[in-house]
């Protein structure tokens, strides 16, 4: 019998690539849209700049961790 390399079969699919993760992203997106729509007067009123600044920090944090695999990226020897 020949031995086949099945490394691609043994790799686990990430949570955000699973059906549950995609559904959660869609649900959170819809929820964020509805929340922003209902509170648009407060967002664009006086404190909209502070909300955008806070949102910018959160988005930057998420994108910056994409390059090294998240928190705790030290050596695992």
C-alpha positions in Angstrom: 0.0 0.0 0.0 1.2 3.5 -0.7 1.3 6.1 2.0 -0.4 9.4 1.4 0.2 12.7 3.0 -3.0 13.9 4.5 -1.8 17.0 6.3 -4.5 19.2 4.8 -7.1 16.8 6.2 -5.7 17.0 9.7 -5.7 20.8 9.8 -8.6 22.2 11.8 -10.8 24.8 10.3 -10.7 28.1 12.2 -13.8 29.2 14.1 -14.4 32.2 11.9 -14.3 30.0 8.8 -16.9 27.6 10.2 -20.6 27.9 9.6 -21.1 29.0 13.2 -18.5 31.7 12.9 -19.9 33.1 9.6 -23.4 33.2 11.1 -22.1 35.0 14.2 -20.3 37.6 12.1 -23.4 38.2 10.0 -25.6 38.4 13.2 -23.2 40.8 14.8 -23.1 42.9 11.7 -26.9 43.1 11.5 -27.1 43.9 15.2 -24.4 46.6 14.9 -26.3 48.2 12.0 -29.6 48.2 13.8 -28.1 49.6 17.0 -26.3 52.3 15.0 -29.5 53.1 13.1 -31.6 53.4 16.3 -29.0 55.6 18.0 -27.9 57.7 15.0 -29.0 60.9 16.7 -26.6 60.2 19.6 -23.8 59.0 17.4 -23.8 62.0 15.1 -24.9 64.4 17.8 -22.2 65.7 20.1 -20.2 62.6 21.0 -19.9 61.0 17.6 -16.2 61.8 17.4 -15.5 59.9 20.7 -17.5 56.9 19.4 -15.6 56.8 16.1 -12.3 57.1 18.0 -13.2 54.1 20.2 -14.4 52.1 17.2 -11.1 52.9 15.4 -9.1 51.6 18.4 -11.1 48.3 18.4 -10.8 47.8 14.6 -7.1 48.6 14.7 -6.6 46.1 17.5 -8.3 43.4 15.5 -6.4 44.0 12.3 -3.0 44.4 14.0 -3.3 40.9 15.7 -4.0 39.3 12.3 -0.3 39.2 11.4 1.1 37.3 14.3 -1.8 34.9 15.4 -3.3 36.9 18.3 -2.2 37.2 21.9 0.5 35.0 23.4 2.5 34.6 20.2 5.7 33.6 21.9 7.8 30.4 21.3 6.1 27.2 22.2 9.1 25.0 22.6 
